[in-house]
Amino acid sequence: MRIFISEADRQNARRIALINIARFFNISDWDTKSSDELFNDISALNNNDESATNIIRLLNDYFTAYDKWFHFYEKHKIEEDKTGSEHAFSEQEQQELSELIQNRQNTLDALQQNFDDLQIRRFNREHFGNELSGITINR
């Protein structure tokens, strides 16, 4: 299997998640900050905010899973670059890769689902108020 994933791909995946979350939580200058700065700003969100705490945890889970998957490929890409030939995955490597891919996808799905739920809740509160009775609150 010829491996084409790069560090730039990894950084881009991280950046997309960070920008979307930073925009949602109204982090200032999100468009001019580095990924590290965004990550630090997101990590520093008020820990009393359960939604922020949960998003931070899920973001870390996703980054960890993505990095494990990436490093698996990176190790084999280095081998391919040295030998100049494709790496043939053993059955054990194929199983490990499958688990890494599944874990990466599961953590991304959990992050996305939680983020979608937050966006819907914010929209509903802004447009319909906080009352469970269906009566909107004028601001």
C-alpha positions, 0 to 999 in steps of 0.5 A: 500500500503506497502511503500518501498522508503527510504532516500537512494533512494532519495539521489541516485536520486539526486546524479545521476542528480548532477553527470551527470550535473557536468560532463557536465559542467566540474566541477572538481573532480565531482567523489570525491565531496559530493552531497552538494558540487556538488550542490553548484558548479552547483549553482555557475556556471556563471549566464551569461550562459543561459544554466547553469541558465536554468539547475539550475532552472530545477534541483531545480524544479525536486528536489522540486517535488521529495522531495514533493513526497518523503515526502508524502510517508515518512509520510505514511511510518512512520504511517505504521511502527508504526501500522505494517499494510499497509496504505489504501489511501483515494480517496483524498490521491490517487489524491494527490499522482497522482499529486505529481507523475505527477509533479515529472515526468514532472520536470524530463522530462523537466530537461532531455529534456533540458540536452539532448538539451545541449548535442546535441548543444555541440556535434554539435558545437564541431564537426560541428562548430558554423556557421549556413551556414554549414561551419565548423570552424577549431580550 
